């Protein structure tokens, strides 16, 4: 079997196009573009790239982005003051604090200071609770962008997820846990495996769906995958490439091997990455529309 490639780039382009229409309607109706405030602390190169890309994509679809940059020595109070100002600023619809924050800052304190109605990452404890409860509360929350992007890609390939066994590798608050909630809501049987799981390979091999989100380059091998499974690779890892003497981006999945047994697989780059950003833009427009009632 050779896996179908799940084209995250194309699905993200389609989602950005439909979001752009919502942005245009919003501007025509309210004379202001939806606005996202992005907060970046320090100079982590990966975070800088993410923030730059988010800003560029948002502007391309007509949204407004306010970037707020801080030195890595910033104190918690300065960040909280900014968040309080952004919360009360009616022209700001969405707030994103790029993670990770430096160790001396308590991320939970900062995230929970964001108005849940502007928390387009869906990381505020109230929104995490709403995502966990599910049902009608999903209309009042924001689903974290990376798992939402994975979910939308899965839905393009599998019309009915009911009863499928999804194995999620990784238990982070950003991906693993919210991914599990989303798939439970779709009536999947969900297993989360992680670094302390004893038989991670056998567990993973039981998955009809495998979502790899561990940050370990090429960890998931061909013999971890049940033939015909659908594999979503969240990893973005930079490794040395002996062929070119340069570096290259790879996922958590050994793509070439796994593509021989899976029925569908996301590439890295061009899979989950573009979807995460497209979902952030969609969440921001949703926030703006909800704030207008
Ligand atoms: N760092 C890595 N992924 C994310 C994300 O989805 N949102 C934020 N705010 N920071 C991140």
Boltz pocket constraint, residues with backbone or C-beta under 6 A from the ligand:
constraints:
  - pocket:
      binder: B
      contacts: [[A, 96], [A, 97], [A, 98], [A, 99], [A, 100], [A, 121], [A, 145], [A, 146], [A, 174], [A, 276]]
      max_distance: 6.0
